[in-house]
Structures are given as structure tokens and as C-alpha cells.
Amino acid sequence: MRITAEEKEATRQRIEAAALELFRTRGFEATTTRDIAKAAQIATGTLFNYFVAKETIVAALAEEGLAKAHATVEKQPAAETLEESLFTLVAAELRQLRPLRKFITPVLETALCPLASATQNGEASLRVRHLETVARIARAHGVAENSPVAWQVYWSLYSGVLAHWAADKSPKQEDTLALLDNSLHMFAAWLQDAAAEPL
Amino acid sequence: MATVTELIAALPEEDLAIGSPSAKEISDVLSRASQQPVPVGRFRRLTALGTLQAKIGAAYLFHWLRGFFKSADENKRLLAETHWKTALRMLDSMTYLRGAVMKVGQTLATFPDIAPPEFVETLQKLHFDAPPMHWSLLKEMVNNELCDDPESVFASFDKQAFAAASLGQVHGATLKSGEEVAVKIQYPGIARAVESDFRNLTLFLLPARLTKDWESTKDQFADLSRRLALEADYELEAANLRKAAALFHEEDGIVIPRVYPQWSTARVLTMERLPGIHLREYLDTHPSQEERTEVGRKILRAWYRMMYAGKMFYVDVHPGNLLMMEGGRLGVLDFGFIMPIEGEEGELFRKMDRALTTGRIEDRLAANKEWCNLRDDETDRINLHEQYADWCWRPRYCGGVFDFGNETDFREGIRLFTEMFRRRYSRARPNTPAIARCQFAWRSMLYQLKAKINIRDIAEEEVKATGWDRSEYAE
């Protein structure tokens, strides 16, 4: 029997929704792929046609969240400063990723890791897509930065903020907002100084 | 070795510019600071504080060096210039640091005669003009706390803050039901940043640790730090506002803003927005003696009412927290820093009240000795404390109309206070800095108003209204 693309997408979404609910209620560690398949009303073998491991389900959920965040930010009017524009982007991402916060660490260690490859299944990786958005924002603020050092600095700060957020115990993760504000201030100042005084 | 002339020549060019900073320079400082996040990490704040000390030190050293080569008049002009530059630098650093350092700025601003007028004028801007968090950060804070963006929660929301608070900033907004409100929003993580500020301030005070009073000073700092941490809890402030509002009636002409609990949390406080002007603007309207005195009376009545009927010690007396409203009414804002008068503290307040009321030197000495833990053999210390207490309390116990605009008297208070500071007589109960600050602040406001008030009558009326029987004072 041939499965249509729509049916495939519907199954994929059912798996993601079932996984998210189980991660939330039972915890990431205690949930098995068998549990997820059962909750999504599919055979365990079928699940592996879609996701090779439960970590990849979280990565897919994160990817969707990040895409939604980027779409929201693109619709908004540009902020006055580079720092504020970058803050808007990352804050929107954090809002979308909020349901995944407690089990996002595997994604940080894989798809968002500084050592992750630039492409994934023939497509640009999460890291590359995020950096492209950041570069676009920087250009809109008159900063045409292409040095790999700049993006390595940015990525270290960004992944540091995400790692802090994943384990943030402050009320409503307010410390992450302060850390993000500080990090982006530092990065934007460095980028703008570097643009003004090229070595 | 370089000569003095060579040293002067080597000083940075920017310090050679003569003249007061323009409004544009101040506005540049504020706008630059608005681009900077609050440095939450202890090390970063410490670095900024250290830089500030160095800048101020350099400014005065520069003035001193140049003074060698200038005439007396020129010297005066240069001193004013140095004060201006120092004030600007301090403003620059403080708007960046906010938190507890801003408290220091506000405290200095209430001492009109201890610091040069230009300096105070610039610092006073901190009460109203400190720069805001950027809009995206603010939106996140509101979303975190009220579960939606400010534009959705309120019918309208001003992106520009209209006032700065030491721990946050205040925005104007309109509720969907039409009421004009003031929304106070806290900087993320500021409560922990304040704690870090105090650790830094304690480090800067380390040279004082060799004095006998170091332990007491340390306790006072710990107390202030603890109280500032309480100030970061806007739910507590909302409770204080509700308690204070219940103490006043329409005929008192004293207004406490109403709280809107539905749009308030521990980090966001939504209150009624009171229309009015602050002290400086009010004085610019050249009010008559009677009008100024009436404002002074209301300030004192509000303060005594809260103290006697509400058992609340309103500590944060400063021009930014009082509003002169239409029809001669007085608006009292900011209830974050309230000391409850209860328990052991309550007992000590009773003893202070006895001394304040009777004016008997033996009552004053007894209260002072207990408050400051003074020994009988510390004659100099006892005398200085007694003189200072007498300056503070004389207008109250003497009765009759007291001229708070008397410059000689005000300067005497400053002299006694700085003398106590100079001799490092800091041993006292931990809450003394807060009380001393408050005492000076309302005295300073009455001085600026040049008010002539019978303060004893107001206090006695307020005590009488509570039904407190103080017949034992006659003994």
C-alpha cells in the first residue's frame, strides 16, 4: 500500500505530539521508543522509519520551534539596534523552545553543537540556518561580517545561553534573559568595533 | 622624572575642555547607557565600580594640579568644571550599574549642601531620567510575568519609561477598562545583582575593618542588603501600598496609588498613575510661603500617619517619590522600602518616641546609648551623638513654628553628620543607615521648601488619633 505525503506528515506529527506528552509526564529518560510508538498508535518498527532515536524527535521538535520563531521575527518591524534585533530573535526562539526546555540537552550536544556538520540530510544544519539569520540581521544594521571568528564567538555565546537556560533555576528563567542581554551586548559591541576598526 | 607641567601636558585631551556639559552631553550619556545591559555578574560590576573610583580620583587630581597655575577666581571656575565632569561620570557609571549604586546617587542627591549644587542637580536626574531596558527585553519580562505581550495585556503601553526605579523602570499604560496606570517592571535577575553590589561595597569599605566599629558597619550593610532584597519583591510592595492607602482619607489630601493585582506579580507592579509634578518643578512655579509650608505639612503628616497608625517606617523619602498634585494634594509613591515597626524594633521606637516627645536630655541620652550601644566612658562619642540627636529632634520637642529653611541650622546638621562619619562613629543598630538617610531626606526636602512648620502639633495629632496613651512620659 502506498502512503501519501500527507499521511506521512500526519504520522510524523502524531509521533512528535505523543513523544512530547510522554517526555513531559514521564520525563525524557524514562520514556522509551516503544512507549512513544504505542501512544502514537503505530508499530515500533514504523517509528524508526521516521526517527532513528528519541533524541532525533526532540531535534525535530526544536527545528520546528526555531522555524516558527524565525518566521515570527521576520514579520516584526526591525528593532533600533543590532543588539535588540538579535535579542528579539533569540528570545523568540526561547519562547518556542520552552516546552522542550527540560529535555533539550541532547539537541545542544548534537544538532546545535559547535562541531555539528554544516549540512544535515543534504540541508543546511540548524546551526547554519541560525547563523545565516544572524548575518542577515547584522547586514540590516550595516554590519557585513563574514569572519569565521565572529561566528565562532557568536555561537559560543549562543550555545552558552541555551545551556544556561536548559538548567536555569531562577524564577521563570529570568537569569537567562539577563545573560542573553549581556552576551548580545558584548557581541554587538565587539562586532561593531571590529567593523569600525578592521585589523 | 617628569615635571608637573609635563604630567599636565600628558593628560587626556578631553579633560582640557572647559565649560559645563550641555543637555546634549547628558542626554548622550543616558542614551549610551540605555544601550548597555545591567551588568549582573559580580566581577563586571566590581570592575565598573573600580573604574568609576579611578575616574573621579583622576578628575580631582587633575583639578588640583591645574590649580597651581591659576588665579583664585579661575580656580573656582575650574572646581565647578571638575564637579560637573565628576557628576557626569558618576551618572554615566550609575545608570549603567543601577541597583544599589543608584541608591548611593539618590542618597547624595538629598544632601543639597554636602555636594556642589551642579553635582546634585545632575545626580537628581537619576530620580526621573535613568535609561530604560530595551523594548524586546521589556516585552519578554512582561510576557514572562503576565503571560502575554504588553500590547495585548494593556489597551496601550508606552514604550518609553517615564521614570526609573533603582530595581526597575516605570512605564505609562492604559488598562482595557480605561484607567491610566503606571507599570513598574523589574530588571531580570536584579535582586541577585543588588546582593552582589553590596558585596562589592563591603570590599571597598575594607579599609574601615581595622576600626572597632567594623562589625557594626558590616551588620548595617547586611541589614540594608536584606531590605533591598525585600524591595525586589513587588508583591510585598503591593501589600504595603494597600496597607498605606487604607490609612488616608480624601480630606487628608494625601494620595497613595491603588494597586491592580490582576496585572501585578513579584516582578511587575501595576498601579494607578497619579498626575502631578516633582519638587524641583514645583519650586520653579514659585509657590507662596504658605503653599510651600502646606506641602511640608503634608509630607510630615503622611510620614507620621504611616509611622504611628500604620506602624510602617517609610524609608524612601526622596523628591522622586513625592508628587505635588492638583488641589494641593500630595501623592506618595514607591512603597518598596518600608520597615515594619514591630517586635524589638517597636520597643526601641517607643523609647525614641519618649525622647522625641519630652525633649529631656536624660531620655535622649538613654535612647541614644541603647540605640548605638554606647559605653559610659565614651564621652566624646556620647557628646557627638547627643548633639546630632538634638539637631534631629529639636524641631519636634521644642514645639512652635520651626523654620526648616534656616541655612545655618541645616549646615549644622550636615556638619555633625559628617563629623560622625569622619570619626567613624558607625556603631549602631543595623537599620541605622536607612533611618539616618530617611531623617536627612525629609529634613532636606523641608529645607528646599523653606517650610515653617509646627511639627510637634502634627505628630501629637497623629498620636492622639491612634489612642496611644503616653501618660507614662510625665514620670
Interface residues (C-beta under 8 A of the other chain):
Chain A: A79 E80 T81 E83 E84 F87 T88 A91 R95 S170 P171 K172 Q173 E174 D175 L177 A178 L179 D181 N182 H185
Chain B: Q35 Q36 P37 V38 P39 V40 G41 R44 M133 H134 W135 S136 L137 K139 E140 M141 N143 N144 E145 Y187 P188 G189 R192 A193 A266 R267
